[in-house]
Amino acid sequence: MDTINGVTAGTNNYSQARTAVESDLTKLGYTIVGTTLPAGNVITFDDDATTPQTYLVHLKHQTVTVTPDQQDARHNDAIN
């Protein structure tokens, strides 16, 4: 979970943080299939301090077909 703070009617461009998060998730084997972030990744803070603004990122785990003649790069062992 990421927490971003701001002032009423202020904005935050989330694109740099989003790019970093996507890169880390891709390295872990995930694909982002959807998000509720606003267009252009610019978040505008509302004036309701009692209800947090929430945005979701929907993930799908990548799959890879591996055959027995390929090596497992993590362990450098042949797959049997």
C-alpha positions in Angstrom: 0.0 0.0 0.0 1.2 3.5 -0.9 0.1 6.5 1.2 0.2 9.9 -0.4 -0.8 13.1 1.5 -1.8 16.4 0.2 -3.9 19.5 0.7 -7.5 20.1 -0.3 -7.7 20.6 -4.1 -4.0 20.0 -4.4 -2.7 17.5 -6.9 0.0 14.8 -7.0 1.4 13.4 -10.3 1.7 9.7 -9.4 3.3 8.6 -12.7 6.9 8.3 -11.4 5.9 6.3 -8.4 3.5 4.2 -10.6 6.4 3.5 -13.0 8.6 2.3 -10.2 5.8 0.1 -8.7 5.1 -1.4 -12.1 8.8 -2.2 -12.6 9.0 -3.9 -9.2 5.8 -5.9 -9.8 7.0 -7.0 -13.2 10.3 -8.2 -11.7 8.2 -10.3 -9.3 6.2 -11.9 -12.1 3.1 -9.8 -12.2 1.2 -7.9 -15.0 -1.0 -4.9 -14.3 -4.3 -5.5 -15.9 -6.2 -2.5 -14.6 -6.2 0.4 -12.3 -8.6 3.0 -10.9 -6.0 5.7 -11.0 -7.3 8.9 -12.7 -6.4 9.6 -16.3 -2.9 10.9 -16.6 -2.1 9.6 -13.1 -2.8 13.0 -11.5 -4.6 12.6 -8.2 -6.6 15.6 -7.0 -7.2 15.7 -3.2 -10.8 16.2 -2.1 -12.1 18.1 0.9 -13.4 15.1 2.9 -10.8 14.4 5.6 -13.0 11.6 7.1 -12.9 9.3 4.1 -9.7 8.2 2.4 -9.4 8.4 -1.3 -8.6 4.9 -2.5 -7.3 3.7 -5.9 -6.8 0.1 -6.9 -4.3 -1.7 -9.1 -5.4 -5.1 -10.4 -2.7 -7.7 -11.0 -2.4 -10.9 -12.8 0.5 -13.3 -12.2 2.5 -14.1 -15.3 3.0 -17.7 -16.3 5.8 -19.2 -18.2 6.0 -22.6 -19.9 9.1 -24.4 -18.9 10.3 -27.7 -20.5 12.5 -30.3 -18.8 15.5 -29.4 -21.0 15.6 -25.8 -19.7 17.5 -24.8 -16.6 16.0 -23.1 -13.6 17.9 -19.8 -13.6 17.2 -19.3 -9.9 18.9 -22.5 -8.9 21.1 -23.3 -11.9 19.7 -26.9 -11.8 18.1 -28.8 -14.7 14.4 -29.2 -14.4 13.3 -32.8 -14.1 
